[in-house]
Amino acid sequence: MNENSLRNKIKYFFYTMSHPMDGFYWIRHKDRGSVLLAIILVALFSFSFTLNRLHSGFVVNEIDKRGVDSFYELVGILAFYLILCVSNWSITCLMNGEGRLKDIAIAIGYGTFPITVGMIVTTLFSHFLAEGEQVFYTLVLGICIAYGILLILMGIMQVHNYTLGKTLLTVLLTFIAFLIIVFLLLLLSNLIGAVINFFVSVYREIIFKA
């Protein structure tokens, strides 16, 4: 059987969750990861995030549910994921990183899985909590988030063949690049909006004077 089939990549994903250093190494060097699976995991993370905001118990949930839009949050998280991958790729290209854009996407996408599990578990768990027991909710969710972040760090370190120190520096520079890209996108969006408004105004002037 082809070791790069989707079925084997799914099985290898679970291996990577328990053996991240080896798992991410072979994802980079044997192409055992799946970008499609990574994107699905990010979408599932978005689903679990919305689920947590909408359906967690009243003891831990003070959010106005009327302001939660699952589609908007999905688009926002996927956009955040894409820009974060591009930001890391742009920085690591300048720092002799060995990872490809797809390797980065896989490392970040796979790292969201423990957080997704934590969101779903704590959402269910929150309905059995009494007043004053929120610490257990925070503890479980915090452990899952910490493990997810650790997986992402180990994934980035392995796919780029970096030391821990260089990985942490890269992460810091990645967030700076992320902010720069977001700023440029907002600037471009405002510029395009201004140009569109200009042509609309010109069109209206022509119509009214015709």
C-alpha positions, 0 to 999 in steps of 0.5 A, spaced: 500 500 500 502 507 498 505 510 504 503 517 502 495 515 501 490 519 505 488 513 509 496 512 511 497 520 512 491 520 517 494 514 521 501 517 521 497 524 523 495 520 530 502 517 530 505 524 530 500 527 536 504 522 540 511 522 537 511 529 534 519 530 533 519 523 529 513 525 526 514 532 523 521 530 521 518 524 517 513 529 514 518 533 512 523 528 509 518 523 507 512 527 505 507 523 510 503 529 512 497 532 508 495 539 507 488 537 506 487 534 513 491 540 516 485 545 513 480 540 515 483 540 522 483 548 522 476 548 520 474 543 526 478 547 531 473 553 528 467 549 529 469 547 536 471 554 538 464 556 536 461 550 539 464 552 546 462 560 545 455 558 544 454 551 548 458 551 554 455 552 561 453 558 564 458 557 570 464 559 565 460 562 559 458 570 560 458 571 552 452 574 549 450 568 544 447 573 539 454 576 537 457 569 535 457 568 527 459 561 526 461 562 518 464 569 520 469 566 525 470 560 520 472 565 515 476 569 520 480 563 523 482 560 516 484 567 514 488 567 520 491 560 519 493 562 511 496 569 513 500 565 519 503 560 514 505 565 509 508 569 515 512 564 517 514 561 510 517 568 508 521 569 515 524 562 514 526 563 507 530 569 510 533 564 515 535 558 511 529 554 513 528 548 510 521 547 510 516 548 505 510 552 505 506 546 505 510 543 511 509 549 515 501 549 514 501 541 516 505 543 522 500 549 524 494 545 522 496 539 526 497 543 532 490 545 533 488 538 534 489 538 542 486 544 542 480 542 538 479 536 543 480 540 549 474 545 547 469 540 545 471 536 552 471 542 556 464 544 553 461 538 555 464 538 562 462 545 563 455 543 564 457 539 570 460 544 574 458 548 580 459 555 582 467 555 584 469 549 580 471 553 574 478 552 575 478 545 573 475 547 566 481 552 566 486 547 567 483 542 562 483 547 557 489 550 559 493 543 558 490 542 551 492 549 549 499 548 552 500 541 548 497 544 542 502 550 542 508 545 544 506 541 538 506 547 533 513 549 536 516 542 535 513 542 528 516 548 526 523 546 529 523 540 525 521 542 518 526 547 518 531 543 522 532 549 527 534 549 534 529 551 540 532 558 540 532 559 533 525 557 533 523 561 538 526 567 535 523 565 528 516 565 532 517 572 534 519 574 527 513 571 524 508 575 529 511 581 527 511 579 519 503 577 521 502 584 523 505 587 517 502 583 512 495 584 516 497 592 516 498 592 508 492 588 507 488 593 510 491 599 507 490 595 500 483 594 502 482 601 504 485 603 497 481 599 493 475 602 497 477 609 495 478 607 488 471 604 487 468 610 491 471 615 486 469 611 480 462 610 483 462 618 484 464 619 477 459 615 474 453 618 479 456 625 476 455 623 469 448 620 470 445 626 474 448 631 468 446 627 462 
